[in-house]
Amino acid sequence: MSDRIKMGLIGCGGMSGAHMRGYQELWSKGIKDFDIVAACDIDASRAEERAVQAHEFQAGTKPAVYTEVEEMIVNHSDLDCVDICALHSAHHTLAVTALEAGMHVIIEKPLGITMRACKLILDAAEKAGRILSVAENYRLDQMQRARRWAVRHGRIGEPRMFFWVEVGESLGKWGWRNFKMDAGGGWALDGGVHFTDLMRFILEAEAVEVYAINKAYEPYRYDDPAARRGGYDVDVEDAMISTIKFERGITAQWTWVGSGPGNGISRRTLYGSEGSLDAEVGLTTRGGETISNDALLQEFLAHISDDEREYYFPNGIQDTVAIELKYFADAITTGGKPEVDGIEGMKSEAVCMAVYESGWFGRPVTLAEIESCELEGYQAEINEKLGIE
């Protein structure tokens, strides 16, 4: 009888494909912690596709296919956990249902569509005494590990300023992600939560206050953006400019714009008292010496212990989704916690929601106001529409 962790997939769309590649990578490297026994999606064909994929590398019995989560839970009372890759608007209902049924949960970022939705999930996990992991994989990349290591070891002195600026034009259709009631916001939340997580991770500091301006300059997204053909109207931002105050006097200037035609800007640079870390250039010292990203990575790899190397890259795995799934399995097995648990996921999302609430109220907002759900102007209509209390 298998002692593997019995896993159910909930939501079998695009991002779940990356999760399936992660499971397959684990199996290919001899890490066979999970046994995927069920796949659920409102579109049965998508659930069937994931079940077939799982069967191909797991062999054994093909996972059962469902279109209703409740039916899957009833038929698989022995499920240990679920992997949720669904619309942001469904995260809280799916996660709470699974947690109340006694299952551990790994859920795609952002944790919830609003901070109040996050709280529902966190409370359910605590009450059930189950593991909650947020699939926040960017920080698990080798280069991000190396950057955190460089900052921690004083390679640029004391961190001072982080400039994260991306400006361009991106007006293509992106399905449900173009709509506030499905996604919670635009790219400042969907992709942005990756970036706020990386800021927190590399700096090892928490955000304290945010001031932001959000705009929707472009009311449509198009099949053919260049010709402005095949458009539908959307209700999420396409421009966001913010200033974030972090602990220890660190300031970040975070800008994302998808409505900036012509010359684009892409800059991710952290300045310290003795040098800088740039995503493209690498590490540059006060004296002008530059260490490329590749060289910095090799230095990091040469200095970490064997135990650290095995933790960061189990069995040599570099696929970041596979790594986060391994951390989830380890937490279930040992009773510990994954690197990005529910609290970590909530804190990274809170910075994004501070951006929206600052824009809504036209003033700086504190992270304390956001995390406590004290400030809910932008989020209020989402909570009301979805019945989130």
Backbone torsions as a table, in degrees:
resi	resn	phi	psi	omega
1	MET	NA	133.2	-176.2
2	SER	-70.9	137.6	175.0
3	ASP	-103.2	17.0	178.4
4	ARG	-69.8	156.7	179.2
5	ILE	-75.0	121.4	-177.7
6	LYS	-80.4	121.6	-172.7
7	MET	-115.2	139.3	171.6
8	GLY	-117.9	134.6	178.4
9	LEU	-92.5	131.8	176.3
10	ILE	-124.3	114.6	-174.7
11	GLY	92.0	109.0	-171.7
12	CYS	-120.9	31.9	179.0
13	GLY	-83.8	-148.5	-170.8
14	GLY	-56.8	-54.7	-175.3
15	MET	-65.6	-27.1	178.8
16	SER	-65.3	-21.7	176.0
17	GLY	-63.4	-39.4	176.7
18	ALA	-65.8	-36.4	177.5
19	HIS	-66.4	-40.1	178.9
20	MET	-62.9	-39.8	176.9
21	ARG	-64.0	-33.5	176.4
22	GLY	-64.7	-46.2	177.6
23	TYR	-60.5	-42.8	-179.2
24	GLN	-64.6	-38.8	177.8
25	GLU	-63.2	-42.3	177.0
26	LEU	-58.8	-47.3	-179.1
27	TRP	-62.9	-39.7	-178.0
28	SER	-65.9	-24.7	179.1
29	LYS	-98.9	14.1	175.0
30	GLY	81.6	9.4	178.2
31	ILE	-98.9	93.4	-172.8
32	LYS	-110.4	55.4	-176.5
33	ASP	-72.6	-34.5	-174.1
34	PHE	-102.6	147.2	169.5
35	ASP	-123.7	104.6	-180.0
36	ILE	-75.0	115.6	-173.5
37	VAL	-112.0	-11.9	-178.4
38	ALA	-154.0	150.3	177.3
39	ALA	-136.4	132.4	-175.4
40	CYS	-131.2	133.0	175.4
41	ASP	-157.5	149.8	178.2
42	ILE	-63.8	-21.9	174.0
43	ASP	-100.9	107.1	-174.7
44	ALA	-59.6	-31.3	-178.1
45	SER	-66.5	-33.9	178.4
46	ARG	-71.1	-40.9	176.9
47	ALA	-63.1	-39.2	178.5
48	GLU	-62.5	-41.7	179.5
49	GLU	-60.8	-43.3	179.7
50	ARG	-68.2	-38.0	179.1
51	ALA	-62.7	-41.0	178.5
52	VAL	-64.5	-44.1	179.2
53	GLN	-60.4	-45.1	-179.9
54	ALA	-62.6	-41.1	-179.0
55	HIS	-63.7	-34.2	-177.8
56	GLU	-62.8	-39.4	-178.6
57	PHE	-99.5	-20.9	178.6
58	GLN	-88.1	-27.7	-170.7
59	ALA	61.0	-147.8	-179.7
60	GLY	61.1	-144.0	-177.9
61	THR	-86.7	134.3	178.8
62	LYS	-66.4	136.6	177.9
63	PRO	-56.9	142.9	177.4
64	ALA	-73.5	151.6	-176.8
65	VAL	-112.0	134.8	-179.2
66	TYR	-137.4	157.8	172.0
67	THR	-114.9	-4.8	178.7
68	GLU	-127.7	126.1	-178.6
69	VAL	-61.6	-42.7	-178.1
70	GLU	-59.3	-40.1	178.8
71	GLU	-65.7	-40.5	178.6
72	MET	-61.4	-43.5	-178.5
73	ILE	-65.7	-42.1	179.4
74	VAL	-63.2	-42.9	-176.7
75	ASN	-78.6	-15.6	-178.4
76	HIS	-130.0	67.0	-179.0
77	SER	-66.8	-13.2	179.7
78	ASP	-92.5	5.2	177.5
79	LEU	-60.5	132.1	177.0
80	ASP	-88.1	-32.3	-172.8
81	CYS	-159.9	168.4	175.6
82	VAL	-134.5	154.1	177.4
83	ASP	-117.0	112.0	-173.0
84	ILE	-102.8	118.1	174.5
85	CYS	-129.4	83.8	-173.6
86	ALA	-134.9	178.7	173.9
87	LEU	-54.3	144.1	178.9
88	HIS	-56.7	-34.4	-178.0
89	SER	-66.7	-17.6	-178.8
90	ALA	-101.0	-7.0	-173.9
91	HIS	-55.1	-48.7	-174.0
92	HIS	-67.0	-40.7	-179.1
93	THR	-67.4	-41.5	-179.3
94	LEU	-69.0	-45.1	-178.1
95	ALA	-66.1	-44.6	-179.5
96	VAL	-63.5	-41.3	177.9
97	THR	-58.4	-46.0	-178.7
98	ALA	-67.9	-43.8	-179.3
99	LEU	-63.6	-42.7	179.0
100	GLU	-66.2	-22.8	175.9
101	ALA	-85.5	2.7	175.2
102	GLY	90.7	17.0	-178.1
103	MET	-101.1	146.6	169.9
104	HIS	-74.7	155.0	-174.1
105	VAL	-134.6	130.2	163.1
106	ILE	-114.0	131.5	-171.9
107	ILE	-134.4	139.7	179.3
108	GLU	-63.0	151.5	175.2
109	LYS	-72.4	156.8	-11.9
110	PRO	-71.8	156.7	-175.6
111	LEU	-53.2	-50.1	179.4
112	GLY	-139.6	166.1	-177.5
113	ILE	-74.0	-23.2	172.9
114	THR	-139.7	172.2	178.0
115	MET	-67.4	-33.4	177.3
116	ARG	-66.6	-35.8	175.5
117	ALA	-65.4	-40.0	176.0
118	CYS	-58.6	-43.8	-178.3
119	LYS	-61.5	-39.8	177.8
120	LEU	-58.5	-43.1	-178.4
121	ILE	-69.2	-45.6	-179.9
122	LEU	-61.3	-42.7	179.6
123	ASP	-64.3	-40.6	-179.7
124	ALA	-65.3	-39.5	179.3
125	ALA	-65.5	-42.2	179.8
126	GLU	-65.6	-44.2	-179.2
127	LYS	-63.8	-39.2	-178.0
128	ALA	-81.3	-15.6	-177.2
129	GLY	67.3	37.3	-176.5
130	ARG	-115.8	157.9	179.3
131	ILE	-73.2	133.7	173.7
132	LEU	-124.2	119.7	179.7
133	SER	-122.2	137.0	175.9
134	VAL	-101.5	128.4	-176.6
135	ALA	-75.6	77.7	179.8
136	GLU	-112.0	89.0	-166.0
137	ASN	-93.0	-15.8	-173.3
138	TYR	-58.8	-39.9	-177.4
139	ARG	-65.2	-15.3	-176.8
140	LEU	-86.4	-2.7	178.6
141	ASP	-68.1	145.3	-178.8
142	GLN	-53.0	-45.1	-175.0
143	MET	-68.4	-35.7	177.8
144	GLN	-69.5	-36.3	174.2
145	ARG	-60.7	-42.1	-178.5
146	ALA	-65.9	-39.0	179.5
147	ARG	-66.0	-43.7	176.9
148	ARG	-60.2	-43.2	179.1
149	TRP	-60.2	-43.6	-178.9
150	ALA	-63.1	-43.5	179.1
151	VAL	-66.1	-44.9	-178.6
152	ARG	-60.2	-34.0	-178.4
153	HIS	-93.0	15.6	171.4
154	GLY	72.8	21.9	-175.0
155	ARG	-68.5	-21.3	174.5
156	ILE	-119.5	18.5	-178.1
157	GLY	74.9	-150.2	178.9
158	GLU	-80.6	125.8	178.7
159	PRO	-59.3	138.4	-178.5
160	ARG	-122.1	-53.3	-172.4
161	MET	-140.1	138.0	177.8
162	PHE	-120.9	119.2	176.9
163	PHE	-107.7	115.1	-179.9
164	TRP	-124.2	96.4	-170.7
165	VAL	-127.3	123.7	176.3
166	GLU	-134.7	115.7	-179.0
167	VAL	-129.6	129.7	178.0
168	GLY	-172.1	-163.7	178.6
169	GLU	-122.8	125.0	-178.0
170	SER	-142.1	92.6	-172.5
171	LEU	-119.9	18.8	176.9
172	GLY	-77.1	157.9	179.0
173	LYS	-70.7	141.8	179.5
174	TRP	-138.1	39.3	173.3
175	GLY	56.7	-139.0	-175.4
176	TRP	-62.4	-19.4	-179.6
177	ARG	-69.3	-10.1	177.8
178	ASN	-86.5	2.8	-172.1
179	PHE	-128.7	129.0	-173.3
180	LYS	-57.6	-42.5	-174.7
181	MET	-73.3	-16.3	174.9
182	ASP	-95.6	-40.4	-171.3
183	ALA	-104.5	-21.6	-177.8
184	GLY	90.1	-19.6	-179.6
185	GLY	171.5	-176.2	179.2
186	GLY	-90.1	-144.1	-175.1
187	TRP	-66.1	-24.5	178.6
188	ALA	-62.6	-21.6	173.2
189	LEU	-100.7	-50.1	-171.6
190	ASP	-62.5	-56.9	174.6
191	GLY	-86.8	-30.0	-174.4
192	GLY	-59.4	-33.2	-178.7
193	VAL	-66.3	-27.6	171.7
194	HIS	-62.3	-43.2	-173.0
195	PHE	-73.6	-40.0	177.1
196	THR	-66.3	-34.5	176.8
197	ASP	-64.8	-41.1	179.0
198	LEU	-65.7	-39.2	176.8
199	MET	-59.7	-49.5	179.4
200	ARG	-60.7	-40.4	-176.6
201	PHE	-68.0	-50.4	-176.5
202	ILE	-68.8	-40.8	-178.6
203	LEU	-78.2	-23.4	-170.7
204	GLU	51.8	48.3	-179.5
205	ALA	-146.6	150.4	179.3
206	GLU	-97.2	146.9	173.4
207	ALA	-71.1	145.0	-177.9
208	VAL	-115.3	-39.8	-175.1
209	GLU	-149.8	148.4	-179.0
210	VAL	-135.8	137.6	168.5
211	TYR	-125.9	129.0	-174.4
212	ALA	-145.0	154.6	171.2
213	ILE	-122.7	128.4	178.4
214	ASN	-118.5	139.7	-179.4
215	LYS	-136.2	151.0	170.3
216	ALA	-120.5	83.9	-178.8
217	TYR	-74.4	-33.5	-175.8
218	GLU	-109.4	113.4	-175.3
219	PRO	-82.2	-5.1	-175.6
220	TYR	-129.5	156.3	166.8
221	ARG	-121.2	150.5	-166.2
222	TYR	-127.7	152.9	168.0
223	ASP	-67.5	-38.4	178.7
224	ASP	-125.2	87.2	-175.1
225	PRO	-60.3	-38.1	-177.4
226	ALA	-62.5	-39.0	-178.8
227	ALA	-94.4	-1.1	-177.2
228	ARG	54.2	48.2	179.6
229	ARG	-117.8	149.1	177.0
230	GLY	68.7	47.7	-174.9
231	GLY	-92.9	153.7	165.1
232	TYR	-133.3	154.6	-176.7
233	ASP	-81.2	146.9	-177.4
234	VAL	-129.4	169.2	-177.1
235	ASP	-136.4	32.5	175.0
236	VAL	-118.9	161.8	-177.2
237	GLU	-66.9	155.5	170.8
238	ASP	-126.5	6.4	176.4
239	ALA	-151.1	134.5	179.6
240	MET	-146.1	128.1	176.9
241	ILE	-127.8	124.8	-174.8
242	SER	-141.6	156.2	171.3
243	THR	-121.8	130.1	-176.9
244	ILE	-120.1	125.7	172.8
245	LYS	-92.6	124.6	176.0
246	PHE	-105.5	170.0	172.1
247	GLU	-59.0	163.4	176.6
248	ARG	62.6	22.9	175.7
249	GLY	75.0	15.9	179.8
250	ILE	-84.0	136.8	178.8
251	THR	-119.8	136.3	175.8
252	ALA	-117.8	139.4	171.8
253	GLN	-112.5	108.6	-174.8
254	TRP	-114.8	119.4	-179.8
255	THR	-129.9	132.3	168.5
256	TRP	-131.9	128.1	179.5
257	VAL	-135.0	126.2	175.6
258	GLY	-111.5	12.2	-179.4
259	SER	-125.4	34.0	-179.5
260	GLY	-112.4	89.5	-179.9
261	PRO	-70.7	160.9	178.2
262	GLY	89.5	-138.8	-175.4
263	ASN	-68.6	125.5	-179.8
264	GLY	-93.2	165.1	177.3
265	ILE	-129.7	134.7	174.2
266	SER	-142.7	111.4	-176.6
267	ARG	-147.8	125.6	175.0
268	ARG	-133.1	96.1	-174.6
269	THR	-133.4	130.2	175.0
270	LEU	-107.0	123.8	178.8
271	TYR	-104.1	135.2	174.0
272	GLY	-118.9	-175.4	-178.6
273	SER	-70.9	-17.7	-176.1
274	GLU	-125.3	6.7	-179.3
275	GLY	164.1	-165.2	-176.2
276	SER	-142.4	157.1	172.1
277	LEU	-119.8	119.8	-178.4
278	ASP	-120.0	136.3	-175.7
279	ALA	-60.9	-30.3	-178.9
280	GLU	-95.3	-43.1	-171.6
281	VAL	-84.3	-42.2	-174.8
282	GLY	114.2	-148.0	-178.8
283	LEU	-98.7	126.8	177.7
284	THR	-121.4	127.3	-177.8
285	THR	-84.3	167.7	176.8
286	ARG	-56.6	-33.6	-179.0
287	GLY	-80.4	-3.3	176.6
288	GLY	98.9	-1.3	176.7
289	GLU	-72.2	134.5	179.7
290	THR	-116.1	130.2	175.7
291	ILE	-111.2	118.5	-176.7
292	SER	-63.7	162.4	176.7
293	ASN	-57.9	-42.2	-179.5
294	ASP	-62.2	-43.2	-179.5
295	ALA	-67.3	-39.3	178.0
296	LEU	-64.1	-41.1	178.6
297	LEU	-62.0	-44.9	-179.7
298	GLN	-64.1	-36.2	177.4
299	GLU	-64.9	-43.8	177.2
300	PHE	-59.2	-48.1	-177.8
301	LEU	-63.7	-32.1	-179.5
302	ALA	-74.8	-21.7	-174.3
303	HIS	-99.5	-14.6	-179.0
304	ILE	-82.5	154.3	-179.7
305	SER	-76.9	167.4	177.5
306	ASP	-61.7	-38.6	179.0
307	ASP	-65.3	-41.4	177.9
308	GLU	-64.5	-43.0	180.0
309	ARG	-60.5	-42.3	-179.3
310	GLU	-68.1	-35.1	177.2
311	TYR	-68.3	-49.1	-177.3
312	TYR	-65.2	-40.0	-174.0
313	PHE	-135.2	71.8	-175.0
314	PRO	-55.9	128.5	-178.0
315	ASN	54.3	28.0	178.5
316	GLY	79.2	9.0	-178.2
317	ILE	-70.2	135.1	175.9
318	GLN	-115.3	-11.7	176.0
319	ASP	-64.1	114.2	-171.5
320	THR	-68.5	-29.5	176.8
321	VAL	-69.9	-41.2	176.5
322	ALA	-59.7	-40.4	-179.1
323	ILE	-64.3	-44.3	-179.3
324	GLU	-66.0	-32.8	175.9
325	LEU	-67.3	-37.1	176.2
326	LYS	-63.8	-43.0	178.0
327	TYR	-61.6	-38.2	178.2
328	PHE	-64.1	-45.8	178.5
329	ALA	-61.3	-43.4	-180.0
330	ASP	-61.6	-40.6	-180.0
331	ALA	-64.0	-41.0	178.5
332	ILE	-64.3	-43.6	-175.9
333	THR	-69.3	-40.6	-173.4
334	THR	-97.7	-14.7	-174.4
335	GLY	80.0	12.4	178.0
336	GLY	-86.1	-150.7	177.2
337	LYS	-135.4	147.0	178.0
338	PRO	-71.0	161.6	-178.6
339	GLU	-58.0	-43.4	177.6
340	VAL	-108.6	90.3	177.7
341	ASP	-87.4	-171.1	-177.0
342	GLY	-62.1	-39.0	-179.3
343	ILE	-65.5	-44.2	177.8
344	GLU	-60.3	-45.3	179.0
345	GLY	-62.3	-39.9	178.9
346	MET	-64.3	-42.2	-176.9
347	LYS	-66.7	-37.9	177.1
348	SER	-68.4	-39.5	177.7
349	GLU	-67.4	-33.2	-178.2
350	ALA	-60.2	-33.3	178.2
351	VAL	-65.6	-41.2	177.6
352	CYS	-63.9	-43.6	179.9
353	MET	-68.8	-28.6	174.1
354	ALA	-64.4	-36.2	175.6
355	VAL	-59.4	-48.5	-178.9
356	TYR	-66.4	-43.0	-177.9
357	GLU	-70.4	-34.5	175.7
358	SER	-63.5	-44.2	176.9
359	GLY	-62.6	-37.9	-178.8
360	TRP	-66.5	-46.2	-175.8
361	PHE	-91.0	-11.8	178.0
362	GLY	68.8	34.4	180.0
363	ARG	-153.5	162.8	172.0
364	PRO	-62.9	144.3	177.2
365	VAL	-126.7	150.9	178.8
366	THR	-93.9	153.3	176.7
367	LEU	-68.1	-26.8	176.8
368	ALA	-62.8	-40.0	178.1
369	GLU	-64.1	-36.5	-177.2
370	ILE	-75.1	-49.0	-175.9
371	GLU	-66.0	-28.3	179.5
372	SER	-85.9	-1.9	-176.2
373	CYS	63.5	23.3	177.6
374	GLU	-72.0	-30.6	-175.7
375	LEU	-116.1	111.6	-175.3
376	GLU	-143.1	62.7	175.1
377	GLY	-82.2	-59.5	178.1
378	TYR	-61.2	-39.8	-175.0
379	GLN	-80.3	-15.9	-171.1
380	ALA	-58.4	-45.0	-176.5
381	GLU	-70.7	-27.5	174.9
382	ILE	-68.2	-48.3	179.5
383	ASN	-58.8	-41.8	-179.7
384	GLU	-66.6	-45.7	-177.6
385	LYS	-63.4	-39.1	-176.6
386	LEU	-94.6	0.6	178.8
387	GLY	67.5	35.4	-180.0
388	ILE	-88.8	119.2	-176.5
389	GLU	-113.9	NA	NA
